Amino acid sequence: MALNCGIVGLPNVGKSTIFSALSSAPAEAANYPFCTINPNIGIADVPDARLVKLTEIFNPQRTIPASVEFVDIAGLVKGASKGEGLGNQFLSHIREVGVIAHVVRCFENPDIVHVNNKVDPESDIETINIELALADLDTLAKRRERAERSLKVQTEKKTGETVLAALDKIGPVLENGKPVRSAALSDDEKAAVYDCHFITAKPQLYVCNVDEAGIKSITTNGKADSHIETVQKRAAAEGSEAVCICGKFEAELADIKNAGEKSAFLEELGLQESGLSSLIHSAYRLLGLRTFFTAGADECRAWTIHAGDAAPKAAGVIHTDFEKGFIKAEVYACDDIFRYGTEAKIKEAGKYRIEGKEYVVQDGDVMFFKFNV
């Protein structure tokens, strides 16, 4: 799976504004459809309070956070699966990402054009999801032809049968406008159709783009407006996540460099942290990514691995030689350094461990690798 998150939605719902705030790399944003033609790519730091605490303890010369890549993909419209609005080009961009962040407009503003001239989150979501399902149906039809041909070749027959069994389950799901990820496939069937790169098989989260009034309603009254509730119910029904972001507010916040001013700006809306933090964490988690740390006087750094990676694989993230010559890893949980204050006291408490090649790295581990090349 690709290790990035694609930002999709109808034209003019605030995708590029949110992207610019995420990456601090301005994407073109304007009040007309199809402003974005080629996808913009930006890197967002992953906010992590644990890294902040480690920095306070070790006082290193530099601190380096983990990061995740976001791709701002042009707006899709009804008929995109048939090429409307440069749809085929845009759909190809979505196929290349690992996770989809579906931005939905959840605010009224007569000065900002809506492609359908009406703010209707349910209809907007349906438009995008149907187009993605139609695109996948086209992919399914082509894959079925190949699978049926393979039945005539003895060495390919078994694989062809597995592919067709998977496609028989996927077809009705897509025809009902549902995503491939909701189909009940076995592990073998998933592997057999992996080469299809179905768009709707990708994990998806919903991003409610709200105005400041919408944010204040949530923070002061604990109540979402009807637009937001519509998206939240849809996400819950699909087993997806929904986060709320005020794109305009986040863009203004991203321009503030002073930490104190940022905090004051957040407090004004009753927020503990930026809404972008929730989006970044959700994307990171849906991509199946986890974080371990290295910490010392020179550097405190967050490193990205896949959930389930063993110690040598984590060592290889730092340098390939570390993986090739892996001997052992010295490990403790970051919560232990927060509790005991020093590595010496962690050792006294018996919390400092030596782990071998089979050790599965846990999110939040602090590690030091021993290797020989």
TORLOVEX-619229 format. One record per residue (C-alpha): residue number from 1; x, y, z. Coordinates in Angstrom, 1 decimal. Each point is the difference from the previous one (the first is absolute). Layout:
BEGIN
[NUM,[X,Y,Z]]
...
# end
This chain:
BEGIN
[1,[0.0,0.0,0.0]]
[2,[1.2,3.5,-0.9]]
[3,[1.1,2.0,3.1]]
[4,[-2.0,3.2,-0.8]]
[5,[-3.4,1.5,0.4]]
[6,[-2.0,1.4,-2.9]]
[7,[-2.3,2.9,0.7]]
[8,[-3.2,-0.4,-2.2]]
[9,[-3.4,1.5,-0.3]]
[10,[-2.2,2.1,-2.3]]
[11,[1.5,3.1,-1.5]]
[12,[0.2,3.1,2.2]]
[13,[-0.6,-1.7,3.4]]
[14,[3.2,1.3,1.6]]
[15,[2.4,-2.9,-0.9]]
[16,[2.9,2.3,-1.1]]
[17,[-0.5,2.3,3.0]]
[18,[0.3,-2.9,2.4]]
[19,[2.9,-1.4,-1.9]]
[20,[1.9,3.3,0.2]]
[21,[-0.6,0.1,3.8]]
[22,[1.2,-3.6,0.3]]
[23,[3.2,0.4,-1.9]]
[24,[0.7,3.7,0.3]]
[25,[0.7,-0.2,-3.7]]
[26,[-2.7,2.1,-1.7]]
[27,[-2.1,-1.8,-2.5]]
[28,[-1.9,2.1,-2.5]]
[29,[-3.4,0.8,1.5]]
[30,[-2.8,2.0,-1.7]]
[31,[-3.7,0.4,-0.1]]
[32,[-0.7,-2.0,-3.1]]
[33,[-0.1,-3.8,-0.9]]
[34,[3.1,-1.9,-1.3]]
[35,[2.4,2.5,1.4]]
[36,[2.4,-2.9,0.7]]
[37,[0.9,-2.0,-3.1]]
[38,[3.3,-1.7,0.9]]
[39,[0.1,-1.5,3.5]]
[40,[1.9,2.0,2.6]]
[41,[2.2,-2.0,2.4]]
[42,[1.0,1.2,3.4]]
[43,[1.6,-1.5,3.2]]
[44,[-1.7,0.6,3.4]]
[45,[1.8,-0.5,3.3]]
[46,[-1.8,-2.4,2.3]]
[47,[-0.8,1.8,3.3]]
[48,[1.2,-2.1,2.9]]
[49,[0.0,1.0,3.6]]
[50,[2.4,-2.8,0.9]]
[51,[2.7,1.4,-2.2]]
[52,[-0.5,3.4,1.7]]
[53,[0.5,-1.6,3.4]]
[54,[3.1,-2.0,-1.2]]
[55,[1.5,3.3,-1.2]]
[56,[-0.6,1.6,3.4]]
[57,[1.7,-2.9,1.7]]
[58,[3.1,-0.4,-2.3]]
[59,[0.3,3.6,-1.2]]
[60,[1.5,-1.1,-3.3]]
[61,[1.6,2.1,-2.7]]
[62,[-2.9,-0.8,-2.3]]
[63,[-3.4,-1.6,0.0]]
[64,[-1.5,-1.7,-3.1]]
[65,[-3.7,-1.0,-0.1]]
[66,[-1.5,-2.8,-2.1]]
[67,[-1.8,1.2,-3.2]]
[68,[-2.7,-1.1,-2.4]]
[69,[-0.6,0.9,-3.6]]
[70,[-3.2,1.6,-1.2]]
[71,[-1.2,0.3,-3.6]]
[72,[-2.5,2.7,-1.0]]
[73,[-2.0,-1.6,-2.9]]
[74,[-2.2,2.1,-2.2]]
[75,[-3.8,0.0,0.6]]
[76,[-2.1,-2.8,-1.4]]
[77,[-3.5,0.6,-1.5]]
[78,[-2.9,-2.2,-1.1]]
[79,[1.1,-1.9,-3.1]]
[80,[3.7,0.0,1.1]]
[81,[0.2,-3.8,-0.6]]
[82,[-1.0,0.7,-3.6]]
[83,[2.6,2.8,-0.4]]
[84,[-2.1,3.0,1.0]]
[85,[2.0,2.9,1.5]]
[86,[3.3,-1.8,-0.9]]
[87,[-1.3,-2.8,2.2]]
[88,[2.1,-2.8,-1.4]]
[89,[3.2,2.0,0.7]]
[90,[-1.1,0.8,3.5]]
[91,[-1.1,-3.6,0.8]]
[92,[3.5,-1.2,-1.0]]
[93,[1.5,2.3,2.6]]
[94,[-2.3,-1.5,2.7]]
[95,[1.1,-3.6,-0.9]]
[96,[3.6,1.0,0.9]]
[97,[-0.8,0.9,3.7]]
[98,[-0.2,-2.2,3.0]]
[99,[-2.9,1.7,1.9]]
[100,[-2.8,2.3,-1.1]]
[101,[-1.0,3.1,2.0]]
[102,[-3.4,1.0,-1.4]]
[103,[-0.6,3.7,0.6]]
[104,[-3.7,0.9,0.3]]
[105,[-1.3,3.6,0.1]]
[106,[-1.9,0.5,3.2]]
[107,[-0.6,3.8,0.0]]
[108,[-2.3,2.5,-1.7]]
[109,[1.5,3.0,-1.8]]
[110,[-1.7,1.6,-3.0]]
[111,[3.3,1.6,-1.0]]
[112,[1.7,-3.4,-0.5]]
[113,[-1.3,-1.9,-3.1]]
[114,[-1.2,-3.5,0.5]]
[115,[0.2,-2.1,-3.2]]
[116,[-3.6,-1.2,0.5]]
[117,[-1.2,3.4,1.3]]
[118,[-1.1,-1.6,3.3]]
[119,[1.9,-1.1,3.1]]
[120,[-1.2,-3.6,0.5]]
[121,[2.6,-2.3,1.6]]
[122,[-2.0,-3.2,-0.5]]
[123,[-0.3,0.7,-3.7]]
[124,[3.6,1.1,-0.3]]
[125,[1.3,-3.1,1.6]]
[126,[-2.3,-2.2,-2.2]]
[127,[1.3,1.7,-3.1]]
[128,[3.7,-0.7,0.8]]
[129,[-0.6,-3.5,1.3]]
[130,[-2.1,-1.0,-3.0]]
[131,[2.6,1.3,-2.4]]
[132,[2.7,-1.9,1.8]]
[133,[-2.2,-3.2,-0.1]]
[134,[-0.6,0.4,-3.7]]
[135,[3.7,0.4,-0.7]]
[136,[0.6,-3.2,2.0]]
[137,[-2.8,-1.8,-2.0]]
[138,[1.9,0.8,-3.2]]
[139,[3.2,-1.4,1.6]]
[140,[-2.0,-3.1,1.1]]
[141,[-1.3,-0.6,-3.5]]
[142,[3.5,0.1,-1.5]]
[143,[1.4,-2.3,2.7]]
[144,[-2.8,-2.5,-0.5]]
[145,[0.8,-0.3,-3.7]]
[146,[3.7,-0.9,0.9]]
[147,[-1.1,-2.4,2.7]]
[148,[-2.4,-1.9,-2.3]]
[149,[2.8,-0.3,-2.6]]
[150,[2.3,-1.4,2.7]]
[151,[-2.4,-2.9,0.6]]
[152,[1.0,-1.5,-3.3]]
[153,[3.7,-0.2,1.1]]
[154,[0.6,-2.9,2.4]]
[155,[2.7,1.7,2.0]]
[156,[-2.1,3.2,0.5]]
[157,[-3.4,-1.7,0.6]]
[158,[0.1,-0.1,3.8]]
[159,[1.0,3.7,0.2]]
[160,[-2.7,0.9,-2.5]]
[161,[-2.6,-1.8,2.0]]
[162,[1.0,1.9,3.2]]
[163,[-0.1,3.3,-1.9]]
[164,[-3.5,-0.7,-1.4]]
[165,[-1.3,-1.0,3.4]]
[166,[1.2,3.3,1.4]]
[167,[-1.4,2.0,-2.9]]
[168,[-3.4,-1.8,0.5]]
[169,[-0.1,1.4,3.5]]
[170,[1.2,3.5,-0.9]]
[171,[-2.3,0.5,-3.0]]
[172,[-3.3,0.2,1.9]]
[173,[1.6,2.2,2.7]]
[174,[1.1,2.6,-2.6]]
[175,[-3.3,-0.2,-1.9]]
[176,[-1.7,1.1,3.2]]
[177,[2.4,3.0,0.2]]
[178,[1.9,-1.5,2.9]]
[179,[3.8,-0.2,0.3]]
[180,[2.1,-3.0,-0.7]]
[181,[1.4,0.2,3.6]]
[182,[-3.5,-1.1,1.2]]
[183,[0.1,-3.2,-1.9]]
[184,[0.5,-3.2,2.0]]
[185,[3.2,-1.3,-1.6]]
[186,[2.4,-2.6,1.3]]
[187,[3.7,0.8,0.2]]
[188,[0.7,-2.1,-3.1]]
[189,[-2.7,1.8,-1.9]]
[190,[1.4,3.4,1.0]]
[191,[3.4,-1.0,-1.1]]
[192,[-1.4,-1.4,-3.3]]
[193,[-1.6,3.4,-1.0]]
[194,[2.7,2.2,1.5]]
[195,[1.3,0.8,-3.5]]
[196,[-3.4,1.7,-0.7]]
[197,[0.9,2.8,2.3]]
[198,[-3.7,0.7,0.6]]
[199,[-0.5,3.6,1.2]]
[200,[-2.8,-0.9,2.4]]
[201,[2.1,-2.7,1.7]]
[202,[2.2,2.8,1.5]]
[203,[-0.7,1.1,3.6]]
[204,[-2.0,3.2,0.0]]
[205,[-0.7,2.7,2.6]]
[206,[-2.3,3.0,-0.3]]
[207,[1.0,3.6,0.5]]
[208,[-2.8,2.4,0.9]]
[209,[1.1,3.4,-1.2]]
[210,[-1.9,2.4,2.3]]
[211,[0.0,3.7,0.6]]
[212,[0.9,1.6,3.3]]
[213,[-3.6,0.0,1.2]]
[214,[0.0,-3.8,-0.5]]
[215,[3.1,-0.5,2.0]]
[216,[-1.2,2.3,2.8]]
[217,[-3.3,-1.9,0.2]]
[218,[1.9,-3.3,0.6]]
[219,[2.4,1.5,2.5]]
[220,[-2.5,2.1,2.0]]
[221,[-3.2,-2.0,-0.2]]
[222,[1.5,-3.5,-0.8]]
[223,[-2.5,-0.1,-2.9]]
[224,[0.7,-0.4,-3.7]]
[225,[-2.3,1.6,-2.5]]
[226,[-2.1,-2.0,-2.4]]
[227,[2.6,0.0,-2.8]]
[228,[2.7,-1.5,2.3]]
[229,[-2.4,-2.5,1.5]]
[230,[-0.8,-1.2,-3.5]]
[231,[3.6,-0.7,-0.7]]
[232,[0.6,-1.6,3.4]]
[233,[-2.9,-2.4,-0.4]]
[234,[1.2,-0.9,-3.5]]
[235,[3.5,-0.7,1.3]]
[236,[-1.3,-2.1,2.9]]
[237,[-2.1,-2.1,-2.3]]
[238,[3.1,-0.7,-2.1]]
[239,[2.2,-0.6,3.0]]
[240,[2.1,3.0,-1.0]]
[241,[1.2,3.0,2.0]]
[242,[-1.2,3.6,-0.3]]
[243,[2.0,3.1,1.0]]
[244,[-1.1,3.6,0.1]]
[245,[2.3,2.7,-1.4]]
[246,[-0.6,3.7,-0.7]]
[247,[2.2,0.4,-3.1]]
[248,[0.1,3.7,0.1]]
[249,[0.9,0.1,3.7]]
[250,[2.7,-2.7,-0.4]]
[251,[1.5,2.0,-3.0]]
[252,[0.2,3.1,2.2]]
[253,[1.5,-2.1,2.9]]
[254,[2.6,-1.5,-2.2]]
[255,[1.3,3.6,-0.8]]
[256,[0.7,0.7,3.7]]
[257,[3.5,-1.0,0.9]]
[258,[-0.1,1.1,3.7]]
[259,[-1.1,-2.9,2.3]]
[260,[-1.6,2.3,2.5]]
[261,[-2.0,1.8,-2.6]]
[262,[-1.1,-3.4,-1.4]]
[263,[-1.2,-1.1,3.4]]
[264,[-2.0,3.2,0.4]]
[265,[-1.5,-0.4,-3.4]]
[266,[-1.1,-3.6,0.9]]
[267,[-1.4,1.1,3.3]]
[268,[-2.1,2.6,-1.7]]
[269,[-2.0,-2.8,-1.6]]
[270,[0.2,-2.2,3.1]]
[271,[2.3,-2.5,-1.6]]
[272,[2.7,-2.0,1.8]]
[273,[1.9,-0.7,-3.3]]
[274,[-0.2,0.6,-3.7]]
[275,[-2.6,-2.0,-1.9]]
[276,[2.7,-0.9,-2.4]]
[277,[1.7,-2.0,2.7]]
[278,[-3.1,-2.4,0.1]]
[279,[0.2,-0.3,-3.8]]
[280,[3.7,-0.7,0.0]]
[281,[-0.3,-2.6,2.8]]
[282,[-3.0,-1.7,-1.7]]
[283,[1.9,-0.2,-3.3]]
[284,[3.1,-1.3,1.7]]
[285,[-2.0,-2.7,1.8]]
[286,[-2.0,-1.1,-3.0]]
[287,[3.2,-0.4,-2.0]]
[288,[1.0,-2.5,2.6]]
[289,[3.0,2.0,1.2]]
[290,[1.5,0.1,3.5]]
[291,[2.7,2.0,1.7]]
[292,[3.2,-0.9,1.9]]
[293,[2.5,2.4,1.3]]
[294,[3.8,0.4,0.4]]
[295,[1.0,2.5,2.7]]
[296,[3.3,1.5,1.1]]
[297,[2.0,3.2,0.4]]
[298,[0.5,0.3,-3.7]]
[299,[-3.5,-0.7,-1.3]]
[300,[-3.5,-1.0,1.0]]
[301,[-1.8,-1.5,-3.0]]
[302,[-3.3,-1.7,-0.8]]
[303,[0.4,-2.8,-2.6]]
[304,[-2.8,-1.5,-2.0]]
[305,[-0.6,-3.8,-0.3]]
[306,[-2.9,-2.2,-1.0]]
[307,[-2.1,-1.6,2.8]]
[308,[1.4,-3.5,0.6]]
[309,[3.6,0.8,-1.1]]
[310,[2.7,-1.9,1.8]]
[311,[3.1,1.6,1.5]]
[312,[2.4,-0.5,-3.0]]
[313,[-2.6,1.6,-2.3]]
[314,[-0.1,3.0,2.3]]
[315,[3.7,0.2,0.1]]
[316,[0.0,0.0,-3.8]]
[317,[-2.1,3.2,0.0]]
[318,[3.0,1.8,1.5]]
[319,[2.6,-1.6,-2.3]]
[320,[0.0,-3.2,-2.1]]
[321,[3.3,-1.1,1.7]]
[322,[-1.8,0.0,3.3]]
[323,[-2.5,-2.6,-1.3]]
[324,[2.7,-2.1,-1.8]]
[325,[2.3,-0.2,3.1]]
[326,[-2.7,0.0,2.7]]
[327,[1.1,-1.5,3.2]]
[328,[-2.4,1.2,2.7]]
[329,[-2.1,3.0,1.0]]
[330,[0.0,1.8,3.4]]
[331,[-3.6,1.0,0.6]]
[332,[-2.2,1.8,2.5]]
[333,[-3.5,1.6,-0.3]]
[334,[0.0,3.8,-0.2]]
[335,[-2.5,0.0,2.8]]
[336,[2.7,-1.4,2.2]]
[337,[2.4,2.9,-0.6]]
[338,[-2.9,2.3,0.8]]
[339,[-0.6,-1.8,3.2]]
[340,[3.6,-0.6,1.2]]
[341,[1.8,3.0,-1.6]]
[342,[3.2,-1.7,-1.0]]
[343,[1.2,-3.2,-1.7]]
[344,[2.0,-0.9,3.1]]
[345,[-3.2,-0.1,2.1]]
[346,[-1.8,-1.9,-2.7]]
[347,[2.7,-2.7,0.3]]
[348,[-0.3,0.0,3.8]]
[349,[-3.7,-0.6,-0.4]]
[350,[0.6,-2.9,-2.3]]
[351,[-1.8,1.7,-3.0]]
[352,[3.1,0.1,-2.3]]
[353,[-0.1,-3.0,-2.3]]
[354,[2.2,-1.8,-2.5]]
[355,[-2.0,-1.2,-3.0]]
[356,[1.0,-2.2,-2.9]]
[357,[-1.0,-0.5,-3.7]]
[358,[-3.5,-1.3,0.8]]
[359,[-1.0,2.9,2.1]]
[360,[-3.0,1.9,-1.4]]
[361,[0.5,3.7,0.5]]
[362,[-2.7,1.8,1.9]]
[363,[-1.3,3.5,-0.6]]
[364,[1.9,2.3,2.3]]
[365,[3.1,-2.2,0.5]]
[366,[3.3,1.8,0.6]]
[367,[2.7,-2.1,-1.7]]
[368,[3.7,-0.2,-0.3]]
[369,[1.4,-2.5,-2.5]]
[370,[3.1,-2.2,0.2]]
[371,[1.3,-1.2,-3.4]]
[372,[3.0,-1.4,-1.8]]
[373,[1.0,0.4,-3.7]]
# end
